[in-house]
Amino acid sequence: MQELGIKPADASVADLGIEEGKAYWNLPPDQLIARALSDGQVTLASNGAITVNTGEFTGRSPKDKFTVKDEITRDTVWWNNFNIPFDPQHFDRLYTKMIAYFNGKDCFVRDVYACADPRYRMNLRVITETAWSNLFVHNMFLRPLERELKSFLPEWHILNAPGFRADPATDGTRQHNFSIIDFKRKIILIGGSGYTGEIKKGVFTALNFMLPQQRNVLSMHCSANMGKTGDTAIFFGLSGTGKTTLSADPERKLIGDDEHGWTADNVIFNFEGGCYAKTIDLDEAREPEIFHAIRKGALLENICFKPGTTEVDYANCSTTENTRVSYPIDHIPNIAVPSLGMNPKNIFFLTCDAYGVLPPISKLTPGQAAFHFISGYTAKVAGTEEGVTEPTMTFSACFGAPFMPLHPTAYANMLSQKMQDANVNVWLVNTGWSGGAYGVGKRMSLSITRALIRAALNGELANVDYHTHDVFGLAYPTRCPQVPAELLNPRNTWADKDAYDHKAHYLAESFLKNFEKFAAFANEETLMGGPQVKVHA
């Protein structure tokens, strides 16, 4: 086995069973890019980024995400249709087959870590089949110094092989692709899919299991930024709701765009060292920070070029609506160094309401905050998962259920306590439709959403009048700087008021039906935080 690059003297991929071929350790981005280009796997765009087509899968495949069921997870994981149990013997067999697949090939090894707060650092060793997947790992996780690499000791291992296909008949998978996590062996196996998001979400899932139980840290699917006075804002939301875009604010320092922890001593820390942004319809004028972050070292996924050029056509969604880019966080000009914040003052729940019912912004009571956090309502935006072609209603507990191994109330109870202890303001922000449902109304403009959030952060919504929504009981402001007053009441934006009322009641009943499975675990304040309507039989 030939092993090249920067690595600990006593480390070898032979320790995992890979004994033939070449292993390239911790190559710098320039060398990874050169290798990916020479292998013909990527294309160089005019902006300096490389572009790759991830193949069959251009989004996550939640039905093919598994957790090994053993003495560690049997009574702790909330087993359901996205926390799917996997037999330990099948895992061992699949691991052996993947090691055999790597043998004789070139592979790329990267040592990185998660968690910017050094008290909670988790060391990862990632072995990838392709150079461009290795670049993604370099971009997305925290990067040790060269001297640290020479003494790096991994806690977790990740094997990533897009070209390896499982045999469902013998391997226990649903189909040929899979993402499987084993908390006992601390190994994540990813095969059959080139979609790089499976790597980052595998690590996120591991942290979501360990941090709340073992370290008293709330793990959150959120972005975060920090104001000039040191106040931290947290943005919860599923993919497509605007976490990355809204947290990249030139007036505030970015802490991170997707995954964070909240400690007992009120530190908000980024899990990652990079950003993974959607690029569909990316526009330099509207999102300059992200636009200019896409340069040499960035990895674009599943984009198209303008005809006859290597200039990216961000409006072209012919491959997928889930076009993506990964880049190191320092490609954003205004970041917190290190990626830590304190003094949380505002929390925003971002929801993409495809029904056009919810107000653009509402201030939540503690009970409403708990109800909406557990509910995690949004619309899955086209392309974020396989088979989603237009916005569809979904309830994803804690705004990230597919990555949350514990019961949602475990996270909700921690968040509720932290919100009260820190005395934060909690807002529900609709980044979805206004003036009608999807197909009739229009998507809320980014400039309006930014103005609403800026007003909340600056305290400009503290002394205005509020009205209460007739169906949801949400308090929404009657005025806001730089926002037309008629937009603040969603009913006013509909031409057919009866149609709005009907749709509002339909959505409210959907909320209550979804919450039935959590009702036995919720206190009275949380139950009263939901819509106060009766569910029709």
Secondary structure, 3 states (H helix, E strand, C coil): CEEEECCCCCCCHHHHCCCCCEEEECCCHHHHHHHHHHCCCCEECCCCCEEECCCCCCCECHHHEEEECCCCCCCCCCCCCCCEEECHHHHHHHHHHHHHHHCCCEEEEEEEEECCCHHHCEEEEEEECCHHHHHHHHHHCECCCHHHHCCCCCCEEEEEECCCCCCHHHHCCCCCCEEEEECCCCEEEEECCCCCHHHHHHHHHHHHHHHHHHHCCEEEEEEEEECCCCCEEEEECCCCCCHHHHHCCCCCEEEECCEEEECCCCEEEECCCEEEEECCCCCCCCCHHHHHHCCCCCEEECCEECCCCCCEECCCCCCCCCCEEEEEHHHCCCECCCCEEECEEEEEEEECCCCCCCCCEEECCHHHHHHHHHHCEEEECCCCECCCCCCEEEECHHHCHHHCCCCHHHHHHHHHHHHHHHCCEEEEEECCEECCCCCCCEECCHHHHHHHHHHHHCCCCCCCCEEECCCCCCEEECCECCECHHHCCHHHHCCCHHHHHHHHHHHHHHHHHHHCCCHHHCCHHHHCCCCCCCCCC
